[in-house]
Amino acid sequence: MNFAERWTATFDKPIPNIILRCIVMIAGLGFIAFAVALSRATGLGTSPISCVPAVLSYITPYTIGGITFFMNLIFILIQLVLLRRDFKVVQFLQIAFVGLFSLMIDFFVPLCHVFPMDNYGWQLFFTLISIICTAFGVFLEVKASLICLPGEGVVVTVARVSRIEFPKCKIAFDTTLVVIGTVISLIGMGAF
C-alpha cells in the first residue's frame, strides 16, 4: 500500500481517528498561519480573508492575529443568526480552532521578518512560498474534515440560506472583504 492509499484509508475508517484528524487540522492551520504572516512580511498583499486584519494591524495597536480572531467571532455570530436552530453546538468548536490559528499567526509574524525582503525578487519569491503554504494548509484542513473555519463557514451558511451557489457567494464574500480592506486603508492613510 503506497502513501496515498494509506493516507486515504486512515480517513475512511468507520470509526474516525479523531486524534490524527486534529493533528492534521492543526498542521494545516500552522501552514496557513505561516503563509498569512509571510505574505504580510513581503508587503505585496495577502489573501482576501486576511485583508481586513492585515490593514487594521497597521493602523491600530492590535495584532493581525487578534483582529483575525475578532473578525472570525463576527463570522460565527452571523452563522448563528442566519441558521438559528440549525446551528449545531459542535460549530462552536470554530472558536477554539480560530483561536489557535490567531495565536499561530501572531507567533509567526516576528519570525517572518527575519527573511530578506530588501528587493522585489525576494518579495516575489516569498509571496510564492506563502501561496504554496496556503494551498498545502487548506489541503490539510480539508483532508482532516473536522470543521470549517468561520471564514468558510459563513460563506457556506449564506449560500445555504440564500440558495445562491457557493462559488458565487465565495466570490462576493472575498470581493467584499477586499473592498472593506481598501476603504479602511484609504481612511487610515487620510485619503478621505
Residue, then its C-alpha position, 0 to 999 in steps of 0.5 A: m500500500n503506497f502513501a496515498e492509499r494509506w493516507t486515504a484509508t486512515f480517513d475512511k475508517p468507520i470509526p474516525n481517528i479523531i486524534l490524527r484528524c486534529i493533528v492534521m487540522i492543526a498542521g494545516l492551520g500552522f501552514i496557513a498561519f505561516a503563509v498569512a504572516l509571510s505574505r504580510a512580511t513581503g508587503l505585496g498583499t495577502s489573501p482576501i480573508s486576511c485583508v481586513p486584519a492585515v490593514l487594521s494591524y497597521i493602523t491600530p495597536y492590535t495584532i493581525g492575529g487578534i483582529t483575525f480572531f475578532m473578525n472570525l467571532i463576527f463570522i460565527l455570530i452571523q452563522l448563528v443568526l442566519l441558521r438559528r436552530d440549525f446551528k449545531v453546538v459542535q460549530f462552536l468548536q470554530i472558536a477554539f480552532v480560530g483561536l489557535f490559528s490567531l495565536m499561530i499567526d501572531f507567533f509567526v509574524p516576528l519570525c517572518h521578518v527575519f527573511p530578506m525582503d530588501n528587493y522585489g525578487w525576494q518579495l516575489f519569491f516569498t509571496l510564492i512560498s506563502i501561496i504554496c503554504t496556503a494551498f498545502g494548509v487548506f489541503l490539510e484542513v480539508k483532508a482532516s474534515l473536522i470543521c470549517l473555519p468561520g471564514e468558510g463557514v459563513v460563506v457556506t451558511v449564506a449560500r445555504v440560506s440564500r440558495i445562491e451557489f457557493p462559488k458565487c457567494k465565495i466570490a462576493f464574500d472575498t470581493t467584499l472583504v477586499v473592498i472593506g480592506t481598501v476603504i479602511s486603508l484609504i481612511g487610515m492613510g487620510a485619503f478621505 
